[in-house]
Amino acid sequence: MKRPASPKADLVIAAKRYHSGYEQSPAELYIVNRGLGTAADKFKLGFVSEPITGHDQYRGRLAIPYLRPAGGDNAVTTIRFRCIADACVKNADGSYRSPHEENHEGHPKYLGIPGHPPHLFNTRVLIHPSPHVGLSEGELDAMASEVAGVPAAAVPGVSSWRDHFTPAFAGFRTVFSLGDGDHAGRQFNEKNCERLPNAVPIDLGDRYDVNSFILEFGHEAYRTKLGV
């Protein structure tokens, strides 16, 4: 008798299917425009053109799998799905808006899988030797930091911290807290400094996040901002 697939197996199947549909998709165009094209394969980004059973609500979205280093492509803890609809991310002339000017009215920018608690994104960096690591409020910002040469993990939003995340950052000399340049982002930095004695708040300026800062000022300016 054939054993039914487990939810974990379904996640792996989904992540691989969505990654296989990434090339030449709207997701690839969006990621390249964000300056993150070199990160796509590393993070196994995908596009939901043919959803697995139960994923119809994610059709047309960018798929961001949460990979775990011990299992490579075969260890997927969860997947988050980001809206990349033209009406939300493009101007009337078809050009892409800057990240902080996207408009996702009437629906969530991100969708997660029901019942999945918040997880840390890009945990690979937490087991690789480095004196410092970044901690951002979103996956794309962690990817942007990585592309710029600064290892970074992320939480999926300012309110998604869990107490069991804290020990993962204990071994670093410096944890750069990379909150967005708004009230919520500055509160994120403040809270991280309360939780983590090795945290250093980084203010990238009003309305900037890591990705938009790097897009405008470049990799070297970002590293200079962090002092690395």
Buried (B, 14 or more C-beta within 10 A) or exposed (E): EEEEEEEEEBBBEBBBBBBEBBEEBBBBBBBEBBBBBEBBEBBBBBBBBEBBEEBEEBEBBBBBBBBBEEEEEBBBBBBBBBBBBEEBBBEEEEEBEBBBEBEBEEEEBBBBBEEBEBBBBBBBBBEEEBEBBBBBBBBBBBBBBBBBEBBBBBBBBBEBBEEEBEEBBEEBEBBBBBBBBBEEBBEBBBBBBEBBEBBBBBBBEEBBBBBBBBBEBEBEEBBEBBEB
